[in-house]
Amino acid sequence: MNELIAWLPPELVSLPRYVAALAIGLLMGLERERNPAAKAGLRTFALTALLGVLAAHLATALGEQWLIAVGLLLVGGMMIAAYLRAPQQPDGDPGTTTVAALMLCYGLGVLVWHDEIQLAVMLGIAATMLLYFKPELRGMSEHLTRRDLLSVLQFAVLSLIILPLLPNRNYGPYGALNPYQIWWMVVLIAGVGLAGYAALRIVGQQRGAAMLGLLGGLVSSTATTLAFSRHARASEAMLPVAVIVIVLANLVVLVRLGVLAAVLAPAVLGHLLPVLLGGLIAGALGAAYGRRRLKPQGDLPELAMGNPTELRPALGFGLMYAVVLLAAAWLSDWLGARGLYAVALVSGLTDVDAITLSSLRLHNLDKLSVAVAVNVITLAVLSNLAFKSMLAFVVGGWRMARHAIAGMGTVGLGIMAAWAIMHGFSA
């Protein structure tokens, strides 16, 4: 933009801002033009965006900032008057969406004048998407239950109320305990769980074993393994479906770990990724073979998932993460890598997220090398797979568990093979 302005004569130096505002207005107006009930279309939105730039231009040139507020009031009053004089729409729509969109368009024009062009364009595109996807958004809201809305509100409390209040300082032995960082991990895990829970609610649970396994793994692979082991024991016909869902849910764990490493410790990801890919590739091949052999059919049972953002589980995970983090720092200092590996084997039995996040945190504090962090995460994943294999056997019985164990064993073998290859290259 600055290069373009440099080529323009002095009297036209403001022209690019008007052009950018015009483009935003045309984009939003194009969507409203296709709505017969809207009292503002392509031209009205384009002119309103230009009016926003002009009002801000005049306010700056004359030193009279109140001109911007007057322009906004005129735009809103004009649209309200237009809808009051028009007959009531058959669908009962009062037209408030178009009024709000037009006033937003005016505000984006003002934003453009103040050199926030990129932000204005992004907001204009986002607003147009909200206008265009009205049927989908309405359908989504109609399917929300009280429990779904409670999950969203609880996540907002975790992330937007509790998190900002916590001190971002290191406390305790080894400086390992940071309240803000600990709760940030809670928010991260709760957010991943909420995303999977929302996807499960939106997509539905009758879209196939593959989809249910992938989404169930996002919410909780342990809960998915437990639930479908019970289903397989209760009905022999459910055995093929249960095996596929369980194996896929545990494959998603590897994807989650890769995402966590990419967000929290990118330096570790390059060394961890080959190990995760080894497990993913081997596990995917095993799942494909199992699906072809078992041929899962029939209706899927409901997968009862707990609210991933409830305060009590969040506090429980935060406490467990803090304990694992402190134990890992202490044993690493006392026994070296061997102590940390023992923590990985024990904590990985029930939850692989806590030890993974702890290892990444210790690496960021320069208390853990990349190689040791990768080894810890690898051991935790293998320990977790062993625990879920035992869970499938105890709950689902040997007839189902032998297939699930074979699938999860394939994942484990892929991880170990990739780790051995990587270790051989680095030796």
TORVEXZA-338724 format. One record per residue (C-alpha): x, y, z; residue in three letters; residue number from 1. Coordinates in steps of 0.001 Angstrom, whole numbers, plus 500000, padded with zeros to 6 digits. Layout:
N
<rec <X, Y, Z>, 'ALA', NUM>
...
END
This chain:
427
<rec <500000, 500000, 500000>, 'MET', 1>
<rec <502803, 502433, 500887>, 'ASN', 2>
<rec <504525, 501762, 497546>, 'GLU', 3>
<rec <501288, 502531, 495698>, 'LEU', 4>
<rec <500786, 505768, 497625>, 'ILE', 5>
<rec <504306, 506872, 496732>, 'ALA', 6>
<rec <503392, 506780, 493019>, 'TRP', 7>
<rec <500233, 508853, 493415>, 'LEU', 8>
<rec <500085, 512646, 493148>, 'PRO', 9>
<rec <499602, 514436, 496504>, 'PRO', 10>
<rec <495935, 515205, 495862>, 'GLU', 11>
<rec <495118, 511499, 495370>, 'LEU', 12>
<rec <497141, 510069, 498234>, 'VAL', 13>
<rec <493940, 509007, 500051>, 'SER', 14>
<rec <492442, 507222, 497039>, 'LEU', 15>
<rec <493646, 503673, 497933>, 'PRO', 16>
<rec <491754, 503861, 501238>, 'ARG', 17>
<rec <488527, 504704, 499437>, 'TYR', 18>
<rec <489126, 501847, 496999>, 'VAL', 19>
<rec <489697, 499365, 499855>, 'ALA', 20>
<rec <486511, 500523, 501615>, 'ALA', 21>
<rec <484584, 500268, 498350>, 'LEU', 22>
<rec <485749, 496663, 497909>, 'ALA', 23>
<rec <484580, 495765, 501440>, 'ILE', 24>
<rec <481199, 497393, 500845>, 'GLY', 25>
<rec <480746, 495613, 497523>, 'LEU', 26>
<rec <481590, 492258, 499119>, 'LEU', 27>
<rec <479070, 492643, 501936>, 'MET', 28>
<rec <476481, 494201, 499638>, 'GLY', 29>
<rec <476806, 491342, 497165>, 'LEU', 30>
<rec <475605, 488923, 499822>, 'GLU', 31>
<rec <472718, 491177, 500900>, 'ARG', 32>
<rec <471672, 491737, 497264>, 'GLU', 33>
<rec <470640, 488092, 496977>, 'ARG', 34>
<rec <468243, 488499, 499922>, 'ASN', 35>
<rec <464927, 489909, 498627>, 'PRO', 36>
<rec <463856, 491020, 502114>, 'ALA', 37>
<rec <466936, 493193, 502678>, 'ALA', 38>
<rec <466411, 496943, 502282>, 'LYS', 39>
<rec <470087, 497478, 501487>, 'ALA', 40>
<rec <472005, 495835, 498687>, 'GLY', 41>
<rec <475129, 496194, 496603>, 'LEU', 42>
<rec <474994, 499952, 496055>, 'ARG', 43>
<rec <473839, 500861, 499567>, 'THR', 44>
<rec <476637, 498916, 501229>, 'PHE', 45>
<rec <479267, 500276, 498845>, 'ALA', 46>
<rec <478112, 503860, 499433>, 'LEU', 47>
<rec <477967, 503320, 503195>, 'THR', 48>
<rec <481563, 502074, 503257>, 'ALA', 49>
<rec <482637, 505133, 501268>, 'LEU', 50>
<rec <480675, 507332, 503682>, 'LEU', 51>
<rec <482602, 505815, 506589>, 'GLY', 52>
<rec <485935, 506707, 504992>, 'VAL', 53>
<rec <484700, 510180, 504064>, 'LEU', 54>
<rec <483392, 510872, 507583>, 'ALA', 55>
<rec <486712, 509800, 509122>, 'ALA', 56>
<rec <488597, 511835, 506498>, 'HIS', 57>
<rec <486606, 514979, 507250>, 'LEU', 58>
<rec <486807, 514401, 511013>, 'ALA', 59>
<rec <490606, 514164, 510788>, 'THR', 60>
<rec <490974, 517131, 508441>, 'ALA', 61>
<rec <488662, 519400, 510440>, 'LEU', 62>
<rec <489551, 518110, 513897>, 'GLY', 63>
<rec <485878, 517331, 514567>, 'GLU', 64>
<rec <485715, 513674, 515640>, 'GLN', 65>
<rec <482002, 513925, 516404>, 'TRP', 66>
<rec <481349, 513777, 512649>, 'LEU', 67>
<rec <482033, 510025, 512741>, 'ILE', 68>
<rec <479345, 509432, 515382>, 'ALA', 69>
<rec <476871, 511609, 513443>, 'VAL', 70>
<rec <477467, 509553, 510303>, 'GLY', 71>
<rec <476868, 506311, 512193>, 'LEU', 72>
<rec <473616, 507637, 513673>, 'LEU', 73>
<rec <472427, 508749, 510228>, 'LEU', 74>
<rec <473120, 505344, 508690>, 'VAL', 75>
<rec <471345, 503490, 511494>, 'GLY', 76>
<rec <468400, 505903, 511550>, 'GLY', 77>
<rec <467987, 505716, 507775>, 'MET', 78>
<rec <467815, 501906, 507796>, 'MET', 79>
<rec <465478, 501746, 510798>, 'ILE', 80>
<rec <463119, 504219, 509113>, 'ALA', 81>
<rec <463180, 502163, 505911>, 'ALA', 82>
<rec <462120, 499016, 507765>, 'TYR', 83>
<rec <459464, 500806, 509825>, 'LEU', 84>
<rec <457775, 502108, 506678>, 'ARG', 85>
<rec <457985, 498752, 504872>, 'ALA', 86>
<rec <455313, 496047, 505349>, 'PRO', 87>
<rec <456089, 493184, 507732>, 'GLN', 88>
<rec <457981, 490324, 506088>, 'GLN', 89>
<rec <456158, 486970, 505753>, 'PRO', 90>
<rec <458843, 485213, 507792>, 'ASP', 91>
<rec <458631, 487813, 510558>, 'GLY', 92>
<rec <462241, 488983, 510040>, 'ASP', 93>
<rec <462459, 492573, 511368>, 'PRO', 94>
<rec <465611, 493253, 509313>, 'GLY', 95>
<rec <467898, 493958, 512251>, 'THR', 96>
<rec <470659, 491839, 510684>, 'THR', 97>
<rec <470880, 494121, 507649>, 'THR', 98>
<rec <470822, 497233, 509849>, 'VAL', 99>
<rec <473671, 495859, 511986>, 'ALA', 100>
<rec <475618, 494791, 508886>, 'ALA', 101>
<rec <475268, 498235, 507301>, 'LEU', 102>
<rec <476438, 499990, 510475>, 'MET', 103>
<rec <479374, 497584, 510656>, 'LEU', 104>
<rec <480189, 498396, 507029>, 'CYS', 105>
<rec <480270, 502096, 507938>, 'TYR', 106>
<rec <482585, 501344, 510865>, 'GLY', 107>
<rec <484906, 499321, 508630>, 'LEU', 108>
<rec <485138, 502344, 506333>, 'GLY', 109>
<rec <486249, 504429, 509323>, 'VAL', 110>
<rec <488771, 501708, 510218>, 'LEU', 111>
<rec <490213, 501800, 506698>, 'VAL', 112>
<rec <490860, 505538, 506992>, 'TRP', 113>
<rec <492917, 504910, 510132>, 'HIS', 114>
<rec <495265, 502572, 508196>, 'ASP', 115>
<rec <493751, 499375, 509635>, 'GLU', 116>
<rec <493047, 498082, 506127>, 'ILE', 117>
<rec <494042, 494460, 506709>, 'GLN', 118>
<rec <491936, 494227, 509860>, 'LEU', 119>
<rec <488980, 495873, 508100>, 'ALA', 120>
<rec <489197, 493434, 505181>, 'VAL', 121>
<rec <489365, 490432, 507532>, 'MET', 122>
<rec <486352, 491673, 509489>, 'LEU', 123>
<rec <484462, 492364, 506261>, 'GLY', 124>
<rec <485064, 488810, 505027>, 'ILE', 125>
<rec <484084, 487356, 508408>, 'ALA', 126>
<rec <480882, 489441, 508453>, 'ALA', 127>
<rec <479994, 488330, 504926>, 'THR', 128>
<rec <480455, 484697, 505943>, 'MET', 129>
<rec <478152, 485194, 508929>, 'LEU', 130>
<rec <475517, 486692, 506640>, 'LEU', 131>
<rec <475865, 483981, 503997>, 'TYR', 132>
<rec <475787, 480973, 506335>, 'PHE', 133>
<rec <472579, 481990, 508104>, 'LYS', 134>
<rec <470733, 478668, 507469>, 'PRO', 135>
<rec <473666, 476591, 508694>, 'GLU', 136>
<rec <474177, 478724, 511801>, 'LEU', 137>
<rec <470473, 478643, 512603>, 'ARG', 138>
<rec <470391, 474866, 512212>, 'GLY', 139>
<rec <473421, 474524, 514454>, 'MET', 140>
<rec <471879, 476678, 517182>, 'SER', 141>
<rec <468616, 474724, 517024>, 'GLU', 142>
<rec <470511, 471496, 517718>, 'HIS', 143>
<rec <472335, 472929, 520739>, 'LEU', 144>
<rec <471148, 471533, 524038>, 'THR', 145>
<rec <471390, 473192, 527428>, 'ARG', 146>
<rec <474375, 470974, 528155>, 'ARG', 147>
<rec <476130, 472079, 524948>, 'ASP', 148>
<rec <475686, 475736, 525803>, 'LEU', 149>
<rec <476913, 475047, 529329>, 'LEU', 150>
<rec <480080, 473485, 527876>, 'SER', 151>
<rec <480815, 476625, 525852>, 'VAL', 152>
<rec <480173, 478898, 528847>, 'LEU', 153>
<rec <482367, 476780, 531100>, 'GLN', 154>
<rec <485188, 476908, 528568>, 'PHE', 155>
<rec <484805, 480692, 528447>, 'ALA', 156>
<rec <485152, 480778, 532253>, 'VAL', 157>
<rec <488277, 478582, 532118>, 'LEU', 158>
<rec <489976, 480601, 529380>, 'SER', 159>
<rec <488714, 484181, 529692>, 'LEU', 160>
<rec <488088, 484610, 533430>, 'ILE', 161>
<rec <490332, 482256, 535405>, 'ILE', 162>
<rec <493398, 482251, 533100>, 'LEU', 163>
<rec <494006, 486042, 533008>, 'PRO', 164>
<rec <493802, 486233, 536817>, 'LEU', 165>
<rec <496638, 483765, 537456>, 'LEU', 166>
<rec <500216, 485013, 537979>, 'PRO', 167>
<rec <502653, 484229, 535188>, 'ASN', 168>
<rec <505619, 483496, 537478>, 'ARG', 169>
<rec <507634, 480400, 538358>, 'ASN', 170>
<rec <507221, 479010, 541873>, 'TYR', 171>
<rec <508295, 475963, 543852>, 'GLY', 172>
<rec <511299, 473691, 543520>, 'PRO', 173>
<rec <513206, 473987, 540237>, 'TYR', 174>
<rec <510916, 476879, 539236>, 'GLY', 175>
<rec <508715, 474268, 537570>, 'ALA', 176>
<rec <505331, 475462, 538827>, 'LEU', 177>
<rec <503863, 478417, 536956>, 'ASN', 178>
<rec <500123, 478906, 537742>, 'PRO', 179>
<rec <499445, 480655, 534443>, 'TYR', 180>
<rec <501259, 477998, 532396>, 'GLN', 181>
<rec <499574, 475160, 534301>, 'ILE', 182>
<rec <496122, 476590, 533698>, 'TRP', 183>
<rec <497004, 477340, 530080>, 'TRP', 184>
<rec <497586, 473592, 529636>, 'MET', 185>
<rec <494173, 472973, 531201>, 'VAL', 186>
<rec <492588, 475393, 528734>, 'VAL', 187>
<rec <494438, 473775, 525828>, 'LEU', 188>
<rec <493320, 470236, 526676>, 'ILE', 189>
<rec <489764, 471378, 527470>, 'ALA', 190>
<rec <489669, 473244, 524143>, 'GLY', 191>
<rec <490723, 470149, 522197>, 'VAL', 192>
<rec <488100, 468098, 524028>, 'GLY', 193>
<rec <485428, 470724, 523412>, 'LEU', 194>
<rec <486265, 470824, 519697>, 'ALA', 195>
<rec <485836, 467069, 519454>, 'GLY', 196>
<rec <482644, 467159, 521501>, 'TYR', 197>
<rec <481203, 469928, 519299>, 'ALA', 198>
<rec <482150, 468061, 516125>, 'ALA', 199>
<rec <480528, 464921, 517514>, 'LEU', 200>
<rec <477317, 466840, 518223>, 'ARG', 201>
<rec <477270, 468593, 514841>, 'ILE', 202>
<rec <478200, 465609, 512662>, 'VAL', 203>
<rec <476135, 463174, 514683>, 'GLY', 204>
<rec <476962, 459717, 515909>, 'GLN', 205>
<rec <475501, 457790, 512992>, 'GLN', 206>
<rec <478077, 458748, 510337>, 'ARG', 207>
<rec <480159, 455577, 510442>, 'GLY', 208>
<rec <482642, 453873, 512729>, 'ALA', 209>
<rec <485591, 455763, 511231>, 'ALA', 210>
<rec <484105, 459180, 511959>, 'MET', 211>
<rec <483018, 458143, 515451>, 'LEU', 212>
<rec <486497, 456820, 516232>, 'GLY', 213>
<rec <488214, 459992, 515038>, 'LEU', 214>
<rec <485912, 462316, 516959>, 'LEU', 215>
<rec <485847, 460080, 520029>, 'GLY', 216>
<rec <489647, 460198, 520097>, 'GLY', 217>
<rec <489528, 463976, 520145>, 'LEU', 218>
<rec <487218, 464030, 523147>, 'VAL', 219>
<rec <488697, 461096, 525107>, 'SER', 220>
<rec <490328, 457968, 523723>, 'SER', 221>
<rec <490079, 456281, 527133>, 'THR', 222>
<rec <486328, 456921, 527377>, 'ALA', 223>
<rec <485877, 455690, 523803>, 'THR', 224>
<rec <487839, 452502, 524500>, 'THR', 225>
<rec <485848, 451833, 527666>, 'LEU', 226>
<rec <482440, 452553, 526093>, 'ALA', 227>
<rec <482914, 450391, 523000>, 'PHE', 228>
<rec <484497, 447554, 524937>, 'SER', 229>
<rec <481253, 447440, 526910>, 'ARG', 230>
<rec <479185, 447541, 523710>, 'HIS', 231>
<rec <481184, 444655, 522237>, 'ALA', 232>
<rec <480666, 442562, 525357>, 'ARG', 233>
<rec <476934, 443300, 525405>, 'ALA', 234>
<rec <476392, 442446, 521722>, 'SER', 235>
<rec <478548, 440186, 519586>, 'GLU', 236>
<rec <477312, 441997, 516466>, 'ALA', 237>
<rec <478978, 445178, 517749>, 'MET', 238>
<rec <482443, 443594, 517892>, 'LEU', 239>
<rec <483684, 444725, 514426>, 'PRO', 240>
<rec <482454, 448290, 514944>, 'VAL', 241>
<rec <483938, 448462, 518443>, 'ALA', 242>
<rec <487379, 447339, 517280>, 'VAL', 243>
<rec <487554, 449906, 514476>, 'ILE', 244>
<rec <486328, 452754, 516690>, 'VAL', 245>
<rec <488815, 451899, 519472>, 'ILE', 246>
<rec <491843, 451643, 517169>, 'VAL', 247>
<rec <491026, 454880, 515335>, 'LEU', 248>
<rec <490395, 456751, 518599>, 'ALA', 249>
<rec <493862, 455761, 519787>, 'ASN', 250>
<rec <495412, 456826, 516491>, 'LEU', 251>
<rec <493983, 460307, 517039>, 'VAL', 252>
<rec <496034, 460496, 520257>, 'VAL', 253>
<rec <499194, 460623, 518121>, 'LEU', 254>
<rec <497765, 463492, 516081>, 'VAL', 255>
<rec <496887, 465362, 519276>, 'ARG', 256>
<rec <500431, 464950, 520587>, 'LEU', 257>
<rec <501860, 466290, 517338>, 'GLY', 258>
<rec <499621, 469356, 517547>, 'VAL', 259>
<rec <500558, 469955, 521190>, 'LEU', 260>
<rec <504264, 469739, 520365>, 'ALA', 261>
<rec <503847, 472113, 517414>, 'ALA', 262>
<rec <502084, 474682, 519608>, 'VAL', 263>
<rec <504174, 474418, 522766>, 'LEU', 264>
<rec <507661, 473295, 521691>, 'ALA', 265>
<rec <508270, 473412, 517912>, 'PRO', 266>
<rec <511923, 472455, 518459>, 'ALA', 267>
<rec <510796, 469050, 519765>, 'VAL', 268>
<rec <508336, 468435, 516922>, 'LEU', 269>
<rec <511006, 467748, 514294>, 'GLY', 270>
<rec <512378, 464856, 516378>, 'HIS', 271>
<rec <509014, 463625, 517651>, 'LEU', 272>
<rec <507169, 463714, 514331>, 'LEU', 273>
<rec <508905, 460663, 512731>, 'PRO', 274>
<rec <508007, 458568, 515787>, 'VAL', 275>
<rec <504379, 459677, 515671>, 'LEU', 276>
<rec <504203, 459142, 511906>, 'LEU', 277>
<rec <505581, 455627, 512325>, 'GLY', 278>
<rec <502742, 454788, 514696>, 'GLY', 279>
<rec <500147, 456525, 512516>, 'LEU', 280>
<rec <501178, 454767, 509312>, 'ILE', 281>
<rec <501405, 451325, 510898>, 'ALA', 282>
<rec <498171, 451844, 512819>, 'GLY', 283>
<rec <496312, 453129, 509750>, 'ALA', 284>
<rec <497406, 450103, 507726>, 'LEU', 285>
<rec <496329, 447814, 510566>, 'GLY', 286>
<rec <492968, 449586, 510857>, 'ALA', 287>
<rec <492398, 449338, 507093>, 'ALA', 288>
<rec <493180, 445606, 507177>, 'TYR', 289>
<rec <490923, 445108, 510199>, 'GLY', 290>
<rec <488061, 446986, 508561>, 'ARG', 291>
<rec <488361, 444873, 505441>, 'ARG', 292>
<rec <488449, 441651, 507433>, 'ARG', 293>
<rec <485851, 442430, 510105>, 'LEU', 294>
<rec <483427, 444348, 507810>, 'LYS', 295>
<rec <481719, 446478, 510506>, 'PRO', 296>
<rec <477986, 446935, 509847>, 'GLN', 297>
<rec <474824, 447947, 511648>, 'GLY', 298>
<rec <473713, 450974, 513609>, 'ASP', 299>
<rec <476187, 452652, 515894>, 'LEU', 300>
<rec <475381, 452948, 519594>, 'PRO', 301>
<rec <475476, 456299, 521335>, 'GLU', 302>
<rec <478871, 457323, 522647>, 'LEU', 303>
<rec <478155, 458927, 526024>, 'ALA', 304>
<rec <480778, 461615, 526549>, 'MET', 305>
<rec <481211, 463745, 529630>, 'GLY', 306>
<rec <481401, 467513, 529399>, 'ASN', 307>
<rec <485104, 468207, 528606>, 'PRO', 308>
<rec <485019, 471679, 530166>, 'THR', 309>
<rec <483522, 471015, 533608>, 'GLU', 310>
<rec <485434, 472731, 536397>, 'LEU', 311>
<rec <486028, 469613, 538496>, 'ARG', 312>
<rec <487746, 467566, 535724>, 'PRO', 313>
<rec <489672, 470702, 534713>, 'ALA', 314>
<rec <490943, 471169, 538274>, 'LEU', 315>
<rec <491764, 467462, 538434>, 'GLY', 316>
<rec <493813, 467610, 535251>, 'PHE', 317>
<rec <495554, 470797, 536385>, 'GLY', 318>
<rec <496489, 469158, 539704>, 'LEU', 319>
<rec <497688, 466002, 537976>, 'MET', 320>
<rec <499736, 468034, 535492>, 'TYR', 321>
<rec <501345, 470031, 538320>, 'ALA', 322>
<rec <502182, 466845, 540278>, 'VAL', 323>
<rec <503638, 465133, 537210>, 'VAL', 324>
<rec <505588, 468271, 536330>, 'LEU', 325>
<rec <507061, 468537, 539835>, 'LEU', 326>
<rec <507799, 464805, 540035>, 'ALA', 327>
<rec <509416, 464862, 536612>, 'ALA', 328>
<rec <511625, 467834, 537527>, 'ALA', 329>
<rec <512613, 466269, 540881>, 'TRP', 330>
<rec <513337, 462758, 539573>, 'LEU', 331>
<rec <515130, 464137, 536545>, 'SER', 332>
<rec <517439, 466103, 538864>, 'ASP', 333>
<rec <517881, 463183, 541292>, 'TRP', 334>
<rec <518044, 460133, 539026>, 'LEU', 335>
<rec <518548, 461721, 535637>, 'GLY', 336>
<rec <516681, 460381, 532617>, 'ALA', 337>
<rec <515873, 457088, 534375>, 'ARG', 338>
<rec <513693, 458841, 536935>, 'GLY', 339>
<rec <511826, 460704, 534243>, 'LEU', 340>
<rec <511245, 457507, 532285>, 'TYR', 341>
<rec <509717, 455919, 535397>, 'ALA', 342>
<rec <507304, 458854, 535687>, 'VAL', 343>
<rec <506419, 458463, 532002>, 'ALA', 344>
<rec <505614, 454768, 532395>, 'LEU', 345>
<rec <503431, 455325, 535468>, 'VAL', 346>
<rec <501594, 458521, 534469>, 'SER', 347>
<rec <501173, 457361, 530874>, 'GLY', 348>
<rec <499014, 454467, 532076>, 'LEU', 349>
<rec <495996, 456692, 532612>, 'THR', 350>
<rec <496745, 459930, 530771>, 'ASP', 351>
<rec <499374, 460716, 528163>, 'VAL', 352>
<rec <498615, 464437, 527979>, 'ASP', 353>
<rec <499972, 465356, 531430>, 'ALA', 354>
<rec <503428, 463803, 530977>, 'ILE', 355>
<rec <503651, 465106, 527403>, 'THR', 356>
<rec <502871, 468665, 528469>, 'LEU', 357>
<rec <505236, 468336, 531443>, 'SER', 358>
<rec <508090, 467178, 529200>, 'SER', 359>
<rec <507514, 470012, 526745>, 'LEU', 360>
<rec <507395, 472499, 529634>, 'ARG', 361>
<rec <510674, 471192, 531107>, 'LEU', 362>
<rec <512270, 471404, 527679>, 'HIS', 363>
<rec <511195, 475035, 527373>, 'ASN', 364>
<rec <512804, 475651, 530793>, 'LEU', 365>
<rec <516073, 474131, 529461>, 'ASP', 366>
<rec <515815, 471322, 532009>, 'LYS', 367>
<rec <515262, 468587, 529424>, 'LEU', 368>
<rec <517001, 467828, 526139>, 'SER', 369>
<rec <515046, 467179, 522955>, 'VAL', 370>
<rec <516133, 463530, 522837>, 'ALA', 371>
<rec <514997, 462835, 526415>, 'VAL', 372>
<rec <511679, 464630, 525820>, 'ALA', 373>
<rec <511010, 462445, 522768>, 'VAL', 374>
<rec <511917, 459302, 524732>, 'ASN', 375>
<rec <509594, 460283, 527590>, 'VAL', 376>
<rec <506650, 460934, 525272>, 'ILE', 377>
<rec <507311, 457684, 523395>, 'THR', 378>
<rec <507356, 455677, 526632>, 'LEU', 379>
<rec <504172, 457380, 527836>, 'ALA', 380>
<rec <502332, 456549, 524603>, 'VAL', 381>
<rec <503436, 452908, 524733>, 'LEU', 382>
<rec <502390, 452706, 528394>, 'SER', 383>
<rec <499021, 454238, 527509>, 'ASN', 384>
<rec <498466, 451753, 524668>, 'LEU', 385>
<rec <499296, 448873, 527027>, 'ALA', 386>
<rec <496806, 450179, 529620>, 'PHE', 387>
<rec <494001, 450510, 527053>, 'LYS', 388>
<rec <494741, 447045, 525689>, 'SER', 389>
<rec <494293, 445685, 529208>, 'MET', 390>
<rec <491129, 447775, 529587>, 'LEU', 391>
<rec <489710, 446307, 526372>, 'ALA', 392>
<rec <490475, 442784, 527612>, 'PHE', 393>
<rec <488986, 443242, 531093>, 'VAL', 394>
<rec <485843, 445072, 529940>, 'VAL', 395>
<rec <485257, 443663, 526460>, 'GLY', 396>
<rec <486508, 440108, 526854>, 'GLY', 397>
<rec <489152, 438212, 524913>, 'TRP', 398>
<rec <487059, 437746, 521757>, 'ARG', 399>
<rec <486957, 441488, 521123>, 'MET', 400>
<rec <490198, 442424, 522864>, 'ALA', 401>
<rec <492398, 440251, 520679>, 'ARG', 402>
<rec <491422, 442325, 517646>, 'HIS', 403>
<rec <491729, 445654, 519504>, 'ALA', 404>
<rec <495057, 444611, 521015>, 'ILE', 405>
<rec <496317, 443647, 517558>, 'ALA', 406>
<rec <495352, 447080, 516233>, 'GLY', 407>
<rec <496903, 448997, 519140>, 'MET', 408>
<rec <499908, 446669, 519067>, 'GLY', 409>
<rec <500455, 447627, 515431>, 'THR', 410>
<rec <500510, 451282, 516487>, 'VAL', 411>
<rec <503039, 450471, 519217>, 'GLY', 412>
<rec <505248, 448483, 516846>, 'LEU', 413>
<rec <505214, 451343, 514350>, 'GLY', 414>
<rec <506247, 453786, 517092>, 'ILE', 415>
<rec <509063, 451544, 518320>, 'MET', 416>
<rec <510331, 450873, 514795>, 'ALA', 417>
<rec <510399, 454578, 513961>, 'ALA', 418>
<rec <512091, 455382, 517289>, 'TRP', 419>
<rec <514738, 452697, 516683>, 'ALA', 420>
<rec <515442, 454019, 513180>, 'ILE', 421>
<rec <515710, 457595, 514427>, 'MET', 422>
<rec <517924, 456476, 517341>, 'HIS', 423>
<rec <520161, 454557, 514912>, 'GLY', 424>
<rec <520616, 457604, 512704>, 'PHE', 425>
<rec <521433, 459856, 515672>, 'SER', 426>
<rec <523865, 457377, 517257>, 'ALA', 427>
END
